[in-house]
Amino acid sequence: MRTNRNAGDRHKPRPGMRRIRRTKSVWLAALLLVLLIPVAVAENWIYTVRPGDNLWNLSERHLTSMKYWRPLQQLNNIIDPLHIPPGTRLKFPLAWLKHQPASAEVTQLQGSAQLIRAADGKTQPLTVKTRLYSGDRIQTGPDANLSIRFADGSELLVLSDSEVVMDSLSAYGSTGMVDTRIRLPGGRVDTRVKPSKGPGSRYQIITPAAVAAVRGTGFRVSSDPEKPVARSEVMQGEVGVSGAGVDQVVPAGFGIVAEAGQPLQPPRKLLPAPDLSAVPAVLERLPLRFAWPGVAGAVHYRFQIAPDTRFDRLLADAVTVAAEASWPDLPDGEYQLRVRAIDQDRLEGLNAVHAFSVDARPPPPRLIGLIDGVLTRQARPEFSWSQPAGTTAYHFQLARDAAFRDLLAERGDLREARFQPEQALPPGRYYWRVATHDGSGRPGPFSDAQAFHFRPVPPAPDPAAPQIGKQDVSFPWQAVEGAARYHFQLAQDPDFNEIIVDQTLAEPRLTMPRPPGRKYYFRARSLDTDGEAGPYSSPQAVTVPPASYWPLLLLVIPLLL
């Protein structure tokens, strides 16, 4: 019996042997896991160990399963999994990392847009702070734009009349790596991508014509679904564009046009930024007007206005043909203007940015009367203007120069919409303008200055004594300063109803054949360079004697006989 029992015992594994075999199985399983996941070792996320980290809590925090802790130890040659020196750089294969859905958030909205949820297909108005998930679709209306912030802090500006689909939003656990894919069936987007935090980070804009992929850059993409044609313009970094089986790397300052089914065109240099140095820093008139020198090769220009330099909310976004733009109204405040040139293939060039402020309120009045270079003859002309609603007072200025440095009159407390200077103006050219004060006493900007001329009518000439000769008669008078010509009249009656001479002369004298002897009346007036006539001189009488007295004697002699 003892012999049989000992023989049976020889076939049972001893406890020590069981432990050795179990240890070998664990190591073999770990080795198989490493060998059977080639993708895992192809791309790795690098993590720097911090105080308190160990292989157990790191695996629980970042890996899809705790079964990967042993392969992770082998991959990184960790001797003591409970005590890893801080600063050690560990490799985490991407395939082992937690991969979970992520969301995005609407941070800014200008105008109206709608959201079509992927979960139920329902349409709802889009609002700020709306959370977006994979499959959600956004449609912006005319003159609308919105900003979206993704899980890694990257931002997407969606412009008007655009359709954007959140094709895929996911993240690798708490690693900071995200996988963001956006479909752009039609419209325009402007994006700022955060630098990637590892090989798992991906950011793509997918259009019907091409795919633009980046890791940390700023670029624009537009999609024309009718062609379909896509355009990519790179501001920072570089973008990989794929289309029709061809890949192109587009560096900063370049753009590319992709047409579905056609080979990608080579990247081309974008048009330079326009020069905005001449745009005023303060705009005091509505509508707002901007102008800049043209850019060679530009067929259009895009101008945008935003409240700050981020340009994540656009107050204005429009295209103009000429190198100028206007916008109807903005509240008083600080703004940023951004302008870029557009070439013949609709690639938009480099941005020019200019800070400006609006100070247009309370609005100035509309000037009346002495405007547009009008000529007045009044030495003390009356100025008048409109009365904008809410105005409590007016500020009037009259100057000899357009810069209003040489002021002749100024009143800042006028209550009526009129002003008349106390002193007569000397002849010359003048400028005037008016500003308003609102109910709180806050002054607004001055109106556009208006110029006018004051030139009094020339005075009446001072007649001299007529000179009666045998054959002619001369009527002289004193020359008048400022007179260009003179108007002379000779009549047979003091009311000048029976005028026998009516002439305009360049010289202050009229010489005419001697008229028949009798009493006559004459007067003259001055005309200035505009033909404006001054007053007539007082009528003067002159008696012209007969040319000979013999006919009278012949009549008198018979009477004496």
DAQUIMO-V19537 format. One record per helix or strand of 2 or more residues. SS is the DSSP state (H for helix, E for strand). FROM is the first residue (numbers start at 0). LEN is the number of residues. If there is no record, write none. Layout:
<<SS FROM LEN> <SS FROM LEN>>
//
This chain:
<<H 1 8> <H 14 21> <H 37 5> <E 43 5> <H 54 8> <H 65 10> <E 88 5> <H 93 3> <E 99 2> <E 103 7> <E 112 4> <E 122 3> <E 130 2> <E 136 4> <E 144 5> <E 154 4> <E 162 9> <E 177 15> <E 201 5> <E 210 4> <E 217 7> <E 228 8> <E 237 6> <E 245 6> <E 253 6> <E 267 2> <E 281 2> <E 287 4> <E 299 7> <E 313 7> <E 323 4> <E 332 10> <E 351 7> <E 366 2> <E 373 3> <E 381 4> <E 392 7> <E 406 8> <E 417 3> <E 427 10> <E 449 5> <E 466 2> <E 471 6> <E 484 7> <E 498 7> <E 508 5> <E 517 10> <E 539 5> <H 549 11>>
//
